[in-house]
Amino acid sequence: MDEALVLQIITIALLSIGLYGLNYLRREILDLIDDLDSNLAAALQGTIAQVAENIEPPNPLHGLIMKWIETNSNPGVPEVVDVLSRDETGRFQPKD
């Protein structure tokens, strides 16, 4: 009976130590992820700031072309398509 009790105490102690170790690792991993996140954010902000300085202003001619394309396109009106019928051999028949 005493051996079983000692084994139960040792098992509970080892499980407690294991759970404590897993909790410690979880906290360390979360801290490392937070550090990595802040480092990535700082690197991205630096890169964006550096790239933003080197961007050319838009060409006025490109702006005019885009405006012309926008005014000449009708995205709300669907195109009507004529479907040609096929004969028994699979060839398209001429439109009547």
DSSP file (Angstrom, degrees, kcal/mol; ACC not computed):
  #  RESIDUE AA STRUCTURE BP1 BP2  ACC     N-H-->O    O-->H-N    N-H-->O    O-->H-N    TCO  KAPPA ALPHA  PHI   PSI    X-CA   Y-CA   Z-CA
    1    1 A M     >        0   0    0      0, 0.0     4,-1.7     0, 0.0     5,-0.1   0.000 360.0 360.0 360.0 -37.9    0.0    0.0    0.0
    2    2 A D  H  >  +     0   0    0      1,-0.2     4,-2.3     2,-0.2     5,-0.2   0.859 360.0  54.8 -68.8 -34.8    2.8    2.4    0.8
    3    3 A E  H  > S+     0   0    0      1,-0.2     4,-2.4     2,-0.2    -1,-0.2   0.901 107.6  49.6 -66.0 -39.4    4.5    1.7   -2.6
    4    4 A A  H  > S+     0   0    0      2,-0.2     4,-2.2     1,-0.2    -1,-0.2   0.894 111.0  49.7 -65.3 -39.4    1.3    2.6   -4.4
    5    5 A L  H  X S+     0   0    0     -4,-1.7     4,-2.3     2,-0.2    -2,-0.2   0.906 111.2  48.7 -65.8 -42.2    1.0    5.9   -2.4
    6    6 A V  H  X S+     0   0    0     -4,-2.3     4,-2.6     1,-0.2    -2,-0.2   0.914 111.6  49.9 -64.3 -42.6    4.6    6.8   -3.1
    7    7 A L  H  X S+     0   0    0     -4,-2.4     4,-2.5     1,-0.2    -2,-0.2   0.881 110.5  50.1 -63.5 -38.4    4.1    6.1   -6.9
    8    8 A Q  H  X S+     0   0    0     -4,-2.2     4,-2.6     2,-0.2    -1,-0.2   0.907 111.5  48.0 -65.8 -41.4    1.0    8.2   -6.9
    9    9 A I  H  X S+     0   0    0     -4,-2.3     4,-2.5     2,-0.2    -2,-0.2   0.922 113.3  47.5 -65.4 -43.6    2.8   11.1   -5.2
   10   10 A I  H  X S+     0   0    0     -4,-2.6     4,-2.7     2,-0.2    -2,-0.2   0.908 112.6  49.8 -63.6 -41.3    5.8   10.8   -7.6
   11   11 A T  H  X S+     0   0    0     -4,-2.5     4,-2.5     2,-0.2    -2,-0.2   0.923 112.3  46.8 -63.1 -45.1    3.4   10.7  -10.6
   12   12 A I  H  X S+     0   0    0     -4,-2.6     4,-2.3     2,-0.2    -1,-0.2   0.900 113.0  50.0 -63.7 -40.3    1.5   13.8   -9.4
   13   13 A A  H  X S+     0   0    0     -4,-2.5     4,-2.5     2,-0.2    -2,-0.2   0.923 112.0  47.0 -65.2 -44.0    4.8   15.6   -8.8
   14   14 A L  H  X S+     0   0    0     -4,-2.7     4,-2.6     2,-0.2    -2,-0.2   0.900 112.3  49.7 -65.5 -40.1    6.1   14.8  -12.2
   15   15 A L  H  X S+     0   0    0     -4,-2.5     4,-2.7     2,-0.2    -1,-0.2   0.905 111.4  49.7 -63.5 -40.4    2.8   15.8  -13.9
   16   16 A S  H  X S+     0   0    0     -4,-2.3     4,-2.5     2,-0.2    -2,-0.2   0.924 112.0  47.4 -63.7 -43.9    2.9   19.1  -11.9
   17   17 A I  H  X S+     0   0    0     -4,-2.5     4,-2.4     2,-0.2    -2,-0.2   0.910 113.0  49.7 -64.0 -41.1    6.5   19.7  -13.0
   18   18 A G  H  X S+     0   0    0     -4,-2.6     4,-2.4     2,-0.2    -2,-0.2   0.915 111.6  47.3 -63.5 -43.7    5.6   18.9  -16.6
   19   19 A L  H  X S+     0   0    0     -4,-2.7     4,-2.4     2,-0.2    -1,-0.2   0.890 111.8  50.9 -65.5 -38.7    2.6   21.2  -16.6
   20   20 A Y  H  X S+     0   0    0     -4,-2.5     4,-2.4     2,-0.2    -2,-0.2   0.919 110.9  49.3 -63.3 -42.3    4.7   24.0  -15.0
   21   21 A G  H  X S+     0   0    0     -4,-2.4     4,-2.5     2,-0.2    -2,-0.2   0.906 111.3  48.6 -63.9 -41.8    7.4   23.5  -17.7
   22   22 A L  H  X S+     0   0    0     -4,-2.4     4,-2.3     2,-0.2    -1,-0.2   0.894 111.5  49.8 -64.7 -39.6    4.8   23.6  -20.5
   23   23 A N  H  X S+     0   0    0     -4,-2.4     4,-2.2     2,-0.2    -2,-0.2   0.899 111.0  49.9 -65.3 -39.8    3.2   26.8  -19.1
   24   24 A Y  H  X S+     0   0    0     -4,-2.4     4,-2.4     2,-0.2    -2,-0.2   0.929 111.5  48.2 -63.2 -45.7    6.7   28.3  -18.9
   25   25 A L  H  X S+     0   0    0     -4,-2.5     4,-2.7     1,-0.2    -2,-0.2   0.887 109.7  53.0 -62.0 -38.9    7.4   27.4  -22.5
   26   26 A R  H  X S+     0   0    0     -4,-2.3     4,-2.4     2,-0.2    -1,-0.2   0.926 110.4  47.0 -61.8 -44.9    4.1   28.8  -23.6
   27   27 A R  H  X S+     0   0    0     -4,-2.2     4,-2.2     2,-0.2    -2,-0.2   0.907 112.8  49.4 -64.5 -40.8    4.8   32.1  -21.9
   28   28 A E  H  X S+     0   0    0     -4,-2.4     4,-2.5     2,-0.2    -2,-0.2   0.916 111.3  49.0 -64.0 -42.6    8.3   32.3  -23.4
   29   29 A I  H  X S+     0   0    0     -4,-2.7     4,-2.5     1,-0.2    -2,-0.2   0.912 110.7  50.4 -64.1 -42.1    6.9   31.5  -26.9
   30   30 A L  H  X S+     0   0    0     -4,-2.4     4,-2.2     2,-0.2    -1,-0.2   0.893 110.9  49.6 -63.4 -38.4    4.2   34.2  -26.5
   31   31 A D  H  X S+     0   0    0     -4,-2.2     4,-2.3     2,-0.2    -2,-0.2   0.911 111.4  48.7 -65.2 -41.6    6.9   36.7  -25.5
   32   32 A L  H  X S+     0   0    0     -4,-2.5     4,-2.6     1,-0.2    -2,-0.2   0.886 110.5  50.9 -65.5 -37.7    9.1   35.8  -28.4
   33   33 A I  H  X S+     0   0    0     -4,-2.5     4,-2.6     2,-0.2    -1,-0.2   0.900 109.8  50.1 -66.1 -39.9    6.1   36.1  -30.8
   34   34 A D  H  X S+     0   0    0     -4,-2.2     4,-2.3     2,-0.2    -2,-0.2   0.914 112.0  47.9 -63.5 -41.9    5.4   39.6  -29.4
   35   35 A D  H  X S+     0   0    0     -4,-2.3     4,-2.4     2,-0.2    -2,-0.2   0.923 112.6  48.7 -63.4 -43.7    9.0   40.6  -29.9
   36   36 A L  H  X S+     0   0    0     -4,-2.6     4,-2.6     1,-0.2    -2,-0.2   0.903 110.4  51.9 -62.2 -41.1    9.0   39.3  -33.4
   37   37 A D  H  X S+     0   0    0     -4,-2.6     4,-2.4     1,-0.2    -2,-0.2   0.921 111.2  46.0 -61.9 -45.1    5.7   41.1  -34.1
   38   38 A S  H  X S+     0   0    0     -4,-2.3     4,-2.2     2,-0.2    -1,-0.2   0.892 113.2  50.0 -68.0 -37.2    7.1   44.4  -32.9
   39   39 A N  H  X S+     0   0    0     -4,-2.4     4,-2.3     2,-0.2    -2,-0.2   0.909 112.0  47.6 -66.3 -41.0   10.3   43.9  -34.8
   40   40 A L  H  X S+     0   0    0     -4,-2.6     4,-2.7     2,-0.2     5,-0.2   0.905 111.0  51.3 -65.3 -40.7    8.4   43.1  -38.0
   41   41 A A  H  X S+     0   0    0     -4,-2.4     4,-2.4     2,-0.2    -2,-0.2   0.916 111.3  47.7 -63.0 -41.9    6.2   46.2  -37.5
   42   42 A A  H  X S+     0   0    0     -4,-2.2     4,-2.2     2,-0.2    -1,-0.2   0.909 112.7  49.0 -65.6 -40.9    9.2   48.4  -37.1
   43   43 A A  H  X S+     0   0    0     -4,-2.3     4,-2.4     2,-0.2    -2,-0.2   0.911 112.2  48.0 -65.2 -41.5   10.9   47.0  -40.2
   44   44 A L  H  X S+     0   0    0     -4,-2.7     4,-2.9     2,-0.2     5,-0.2   0.905 110.9  50.6 -66.3 -40.9    7.7   47.4  -42.3
   45   45 A Q  H  X S+     0   0    0     -4,-2.4     4,-2.3    -5,-0.2    -1,-0.2   0.913 111.9  48.1 -63.6 -40.6    7.2   51.0  -41.1
   46   46 A G  H  X S+     0   0    0     -4,-2.2     4,-2.1     2,-0.2    -2,-0.2   0.911 113.2  47.3 -64.2 -42.3   10.9   51.8  -42.0
   47   47 A T  H  X S+     0   0    0     -4,-2.4     4,-2.6     2,-0.2     5,-0.2   0.920 112.9  48.1 -65.6 -44.0   10.5   50.1  -45.4
   48   48 A I  H  X S+     0   0    0     -4,-2.9     4,-2.5     1,-0.2    -2,-0.2   0.900 111.9  49.9 -64.5 -40.2    7.3   51.9  -46.2
   49   49 A A  H  X S+     0   0    0     -4,-2.3     4,-1.0    -5,-0.2    -1,-0.2   0.895 112.9  47.1 -64.8 -38.7    8.7   55.2  -45.1
   50   50 A Q  H  X S+     0   0    0     -4,-2.1     4,-0.6     1,-0.2     3,-0.2   0.894 115.0  45.1 -70.1 -39.9   11.8   54.7  -47.3
   51   51 A V  H >< S+     0   0    0     -4,-2.6     3,-0.9     1,-0.2     4,-0.3   0.870 106.1  60.7 -71.0 -36.3    9.7   53.6  -50.3
   52   52 A A  H >< S+     0   0    0     -4,-2.5     3,-0.7     1,-0.3    -1,-0.2   0.799 100.1  56.1 -63.7 -27.8    7.2   56.4  -49.9
   53   53 A E  H 3< S+     0   0    0     -4,-1.0    -1,-0.3    -3,-0.2    -2,-0.2   0.795 107.4  49.0 -72.6 -26.2   10.0   59.0  -50.4
   54   54 A N  T << S+     0   0    0     -3,-0.9     2,-0.4    -4,-0.6    -1,-0.2   0.305  81.0 117.2 -99.0   9.2   11.0   57.5  -53.8
   55   55 A I    <   -     0   0    0     -3,-0.7    -3,-0.0    -4,-0.3    -4,-0.0  -0.626  60.5-133.8 -81.7 131.4    7.5   57.3  -55.4
   56   56 A E        -     0   0    0     -2,-0.4     3,-0.1     1,-0.1    -2,-0.1  -0.528  25.7-106.0 -78.5 149.1    7.1   59.5  -58.5
   57   57 A P        -     0   0    0      0, 0.0    -1,-0.1     0, 0.0     2,-0.0  -0.415  49.3 -88.2 -68.9 153.1    4.0   61.6  -58.8
   58   58 A P        -     0   0    0      0, 0.0     3,-0.0     0, 0.0    -3,-0.0  -0.325  41.5-111.8 -65.8 144.9    1.4   60.3  -61.3
   59   59 A N     >  -     0   0    0      1,-0.1     4,-1.8    -3,-0.1     3,-0.3  -0.598  17.2-138.1 -74.8 130.5    1.8   61.4  -64.8
   60   60 A P  H  > S+     0   0    0      0, 0.0     4,-2.1     0, 0.0     5,-0.2   0.837 103.5  57.9 -61.2 -31.7   -1.1   63.8  -65.9
   61   61 A L  H  > S+     0   0    0      2,-0.2     4,-2.3     1,-0.2     5,-0.2   0.903 104.8  50.5 -65.0 -40.1   -1.3   62.0  -69.2
   62   62 A H  H  > S+     0   0    0     -3,-0.3     4,-2.5     1,-0.2    -1,-0.2   0.899 108.8  52.8 -62.8 -39.7   -2.0   58.7  -67.5
   63   63 A G  H  X S+     0   0    0     -4,-1.8     4,-2.2     1,-0.2    -2,-0.2   0.905 109.2  48.5 -62.0 -41.5   -4.7   60.4  -65.4
   64   64 A L  H  X S+     0   0    0     -4,-2.1     4,-2.4     2,-0.2    -2,-0.2   0.904 111.1  50.1 -65.1 -41.5   -6.4   61.7  -68.6
   65   65 A I  H  X S+     0   0    0     -4,-2.3     4,-2.5     2,-0.2    -2,-0.2   0.922 111.0  49.1 -63.6 -43.0   -6.2   58.2  -70.2
   66   66 A M  H  X S+     0   0    0     -4,-2.5     4,-2.4     1,-0.2    -1,-0.2   0.904 110.7  50.3 -63.5 -40.7   -7.7   56.6  -67.1
   67   67 A K  H  X S+     0   0    0     -4,-2.2     4,-2.3     2,-0.2    -1,-0.2   0.909 110.5  50.0 -62.8 -41.3  -10.5   59.2  -67.0
   68   68 A W  H  X S+     0   0    0     -4,-2.4     4,-1.9     1,-0.2    -2,-0.2   0.910 110.8  48.9 -64.1 -42.4  -11.3   58.6  -70.7
   69   69 A I  H  X S+     0   0    0     -4,-2.5     4,-1.1     1,-0.2    -1,-0.2   0.910 111.2  50.5 -63.4 -41.6  -11.4   54.8  -70.1
   70   70 A E  H  < S+     0   0    0     -4,-2.4     3,-0.3     1,-0.2    -2,-0.2   0.900 112.0  46.3 -64.2 -40.9  -13.7   55.3  -67.1
   71   71 A T  H  < S+     0   0    0     -4,-2.3    -1,-0.2     1,-0.2    -2,-0.2   0.821 114.2  47.9 -73.5 -28.8  -16.1   57.5  -69.0
   72   72 A N  H  < S+     0   0    0     -4,-1.9     2,-0.4    -5,-0.2    -1,-0.2   0.579  97.2  82.7 -89.0  -9.4  -16.2   55.2  -72.1
   73   73 A S     <  -     0   0    0     -4,-1.1     3,-0.1    -3,-0.3    -4,-0.0  -0.760  59.4-160.9 -97.1 143.2  -16.8   52.0  -70.2
   74   74 A N    >   +     0   0    0     -2,-0.4     3,-1.0     3,-0.1    -3,-0.1  -0.792  15.1 171.9-119.0  85.3  -20.3   51.0  -69.1
   75   75 A P  T 3  S+     0   0    0      0, 0.0    -1,-0.1     0, 0.0    -2,-0.0   0.739  75.5  57.9 -70.1 -19.9  -19.8   48.4  -66.4
   76   76 A G  T 3  S+     0   0    0     -3,-0.1    -2,-0.0     1,-0.1    -3,-0.0   0.650  91.8  76.6 -83.7 -14.8  -23.5   48.3  -65.5
   77   77 A V  S <  S-     0   0    0     -3,-1.0    -3,-0.1     0, 0.0     2,-0.1  -0.860  76.6-141.7-101.5 115.9  -24.7   47.3  -69.0
   78   78 A P        -     0   0    0      0, 0.0     2,-0.3     0, 0.0    -2,-0.1  -0.430  22.4-110.4 -74.6 152.0  -24.2   43.6  -69.8
   79   79 A E        -     0   0    0     -2,-0.1     2,-0.5     1,-0.0     0, 0.0  -0.602  24.5-129.2 -81.6 139.3  -23.1   42.7  -73.4
   80   80 A V        -     0   0    0     -2,-0.3     2,-0.5     2,-0.0    -1,-0.0  -0.784  25.7-164.1 -90.5 128.6  -25.7   40.9  -75.5
   81   81 A V        -     0   0    0     -2,-0.5     2,-0.5     2,-0.0    -2,-0.0  -0.948  13.1-140.2-118.5 130.3  -24.2   37.8  -77.1
   82   82 A D        -     0   0    0     -2,-0.5     2,-0.6     1,-0.0    -2,-0.0  -0.768  16.4-147.3 -86.7 128.1  -25.7   35.9  -80.0
   83   83 A V        -     0   0    0     -2,-0.5     2,-0.3     0, 0.0    -2,-0.0  -0.860  10.3-145.1 -98.6 122.2  -25.4   32.2  -79.6
   84   84 A L        -     0   0    0     -2,-0.6     2,-0.2     1,-0.1    11,-0.1  -0.641  14.8-127.5 -85.7 142.3  -25.0   30.3  -82.9
   85   85 A S        -     0   0    0     -2,-0.3     8,-2.9     8,-0.2     2,-0.3  -0.494  18.5-135.9 -86.2 160.4  -26.6   26.9  -83.3
   86   86 A R  B     -A   92   0A   0      6,-0.2     6,-0.2    -2,-0.2     2,-0.1  -0.833   9.2-132.7-115.2 153.3  -24.7   23.8  -84.4
   87   87 A D    >   -     0   0    0      4,-2.5     3,-1.3    -2,-0.3    -1,-0.1  -0.212  44.7 -80.6 -90.3-170.4  -25.7   21.1  -86.8
   88   88 A E  T 3  S+     0   0    0      1,-0.3    -1,-0.0     2,-0.1    -2,-0.0   0.774 129.1  53.8 -65.2 -27.6  -25.4   17.3  -86.3
   89   89 A T  T 3  S-     0   0    0      2,-0.1    -1,-0.3     1,-0.0     3,-0.1   0.563 118.9-108.0 -85.0  -7.7  -21.6   17.3  -87.2
   90   90 A G  S <  S+     0   0    0     -3,-1.3     2,-0.2     1,-0.3    -2,-0.1   0.477  74.8 133.6  96.1   3.4  -20.9   20.0  -84.6
   91   91 A R        -     0   0    0      1,-0.1    -4,-2.5    -5,-0.0    -1,-0.3  -0.587  62.4-104.4 -86.7 150.6  -20.2   22.8  -87.0
   92   92 A F  B     -A   86   0A   0     -6,-0.2    -6,-0.2    -2,-0.2    -1,-0.1  -0.490  31.6-134.5 -71.6 139.7  -21.7   26.2  -86.5
   93   93 A Q        -     0   0    0     -8,-2.9    -8,-0.2    -2,-0.2     3,-0.1  -0.717  28.7-100.4 -92.1 146.6  -24.7   27.1  -88.7
   94   94 A P        -     0   0    0      0, 0.0     2,-0.2     0, 0.0    -9,-0.1  -0.288  43.4 -98.3 -65.1 151.2  -24.8   30.5  -90.4
   95   95 A K              0   0    0      1,-0.1   -11,-0.1   -11,-0.1    -3,-0.0  -0.489 360.0 360.0 -70.3 135.7  -27.0   33.1  -88.8
   96   96 A D              0   0    0     -2,-0.2    -1,-0.1    -3,-0.1     0, 0.0   0.465 360.0 360.0 -73.2 360.0  -30.4   33.4  -90.5
